[in-house]
Structure formats: C-alpha cells, structure tokens
Amino acid sequence: MKQLIFLTAINIGLFSCTSTTDKNKTENLAIAKKYMEAVETNNAGVMDSLLADNYMGYGPSVNDSINKADAISNWKYNAANLYESIKYTRHQNIAVTVGEGEQAEAGDWVANWAYLTIKYKDGRGPVNVWVNATYKIENGKIVRSRTFYNEADVLRQLGFTMQPGEDNQ
C-alpha cells in the first residue's frame, strides 16, 4: 500500500510538472501564432499588444536591430505604403525552453519556419521567401525576436542585380 501511495505521489508530481511546461508551450505557441496573424492582417494594434515594452528585434543582417516603438512605426508605414499582402503559405512552429547559453538568451522561445508570399502595392513581385524567426516570450509578451532570410534572393526576385563594389574588383 505504501508503494502505491508513493508511486501515485510521484506520478502526480511528474504530471503537474509536465502539464505546466505543456501549458506554457501551448500559450507561447498561441502568442506567436497571434503575432503572425497580425502580420498577415496588417494589424499593428495587435502587434503592439504582443510586444513587451523592452522588446528588441534582430535580423536579418548581423547588425540589424529594432526596438518596439520603431518596429511598430516601421510596420505601420510598410503596411500603408509598401506591402499589399503578406501570406504565410506554409509554416511550422515549435516551442522550446533554452536552459543554458548566454543569460539573456535562456528562456522560453517559439521557433517558426515559414514560406511567405509577399505582394507589393507598386505591382512588384510576388516575392516568395523562406523565413526563420524565433520569438522569446516572457510573461505573455514577445521580448526578443531573431529573423533570418535570404535578403539577396528577395532583391533578385524584385529585379535587382548584384555587382561587386570598387574595393572588391
């Protein structure tokens, strides 16, 4: 009987730990999904509500970074003047907890692998691009994002050509 009580206590403990982790992952996936839906629908208000006040976004280039106020301002401008539509045609999300590494990077993350189709208001495109984005989530808000995609491929699809600079000839 003591063994049964002991095993039951262990199972309850394990179940409660697992369900808390699963609950956090489910909530984090929902936050990331809601953010991506806001991107698709040009809803800067929802984006604003999902980004933490101390939000910082990085990428796609090594030195690219943006804070919340500038991210929302840029998004409003691009939605009004540049993008006709952005569509996540295929994507997959996964929630993970990073327990080690740099202190600022440890925590709960959602990784998104997506195939986007972007149409422009001036008739250029559409552009099709694979995008990898990761979102660090704390207290129900996105505090950090890192976005990676092939900028050269996007520019090529828009008709640009690459030429070496004078120093590289």
N, C-alpha and C positions, 0 to 999 in steps of 0.2 A: 504494500500500500504506500509506504514511504517513497519507493521508487516511482510509482505512478504520479504521486504529488510532485516529486522533484522533476520528472520529465514534463509534466504539464506546465510547471513554472518556467522551465527552460523554453518550451515551445511558445508560451505566451510572450516571454521576453524577446525571443527571436522574431516572432510575428510582429510585435509592436515596433521593433527597430526597422524591419523591412517595410512595413506599411508607412512609417513616417518618411523614409527615404523615397519610396514609390510615390507618396503623396506630393513631396517636394518636386520630384522629377515631373510628375503629371502637371503640377501647377506651373513649373518653369516652361514646359513644352507649350502650355496654353498661352503663356505670356509671349513667347517667341512667335507662335502662330498668329496671335492677335496683332503683333507688330508687323509681320509680313503682310497680313491682310490690310493694314493701314497703308503700307507702301503701295500695294496694288490699287487701293481706292483713293489714293492721294489724300488721306485723312491725317493732316498734321496735328489736329487736336488729340487724336488717339495716340499718335506717336509721342507727343508731348507728355501725355499722361503715363506712358510706359517707360520713359527715360527718367532715371534718377537725376536730381539736380546736379550731382557731381559726375554725370555721365561723361565719358571720353570715348570717342571712336577712332580707330586706327585703320589705315589702309586705303586703297590697295597698295600704294607705294610705301616704301620703308619710312619715309619722313612725313607721311600724311597723318594728320590728327585733327580732331574737331571736338569742341565741347557741345553741350546740349543746346544752348542758345543759338550758336552758329549752325548746328545741324538742322534745327527746326526752321531757321530763317532760310538756309540754302534749299531745304526741301520745299518750302512754300514757293520760292522763286522758281525752282526747276519744275514743279507741278504746274505752275501758271504759265511758264514761258518755254519750257523745253520738251517735257515728256507728254506725249498723247496718252500712252499707256505703258504699264509695266505688268507683265503677266508671269507668274511662277507656273510654267507649264509642267515641270516635273520637279519634285523636291522631296527630300527626306530629312527628318530631324532626329537627333538623339540627345538625350540629357545625360550628362556625366558630372561626377564630382571629382575635382582635381584636389588631391590631398597633399601634394608636395610640389616643389618648384619655388619660384620666386613668391614671396609672401603676397604680393599684390595680385598674383595670378591664381593662387589656390582658391578654391570655392566651387560654386555650382555654375555650370556652363550648359548652354544648348548649342550644339553644332548643327548647321544647316548646309546641305549640299543641294544646290538648285540650278535648274536650267531656266534662264529668264529670256523672255522675248520683249524687247523694248522698241516702241514706236515713237517717233519724234513728231512734234507739231509742224515742223517745216517740211515734212514728207520724206525725210531721210529714213533709211532703214527699211524694214525692221532689222534690228541687231539681235543676234542670238548669242548668249554667253553663259558659260558655266561659272557659277559664283559659289564660293565657300565663305560662309560667315559664321562667326561664333559670338555668342552673347553671354556675358557673365551676369548672373541675376542674384540680387540681394534684396531681401525684404519685398519681393514682388515687383521690383523695378530692374531695368537693364542699366547696369553701371558701366559696362565696358563692352565694346564690340571690336572685332577684328574682321576685316573683309578682304578677300583675295579674289582677283580675277585677272584675266589677260587683257590689260589695257590696250596693248598693241593690236590684238585681234579685233577689239571693238572699233578702234580707229580705222583699221583696214576695211572693216565692213562698212564704215561710213565714207570710204573713198579716199582716205589719207594714205600717203606713201611715206616710207621711212628713208631718210638719207643721212649718211654719216655727217657729223659736224666737221668743221675745219680742222679741229685737233685730231680727228680720227681718220684723216685721209692719208 
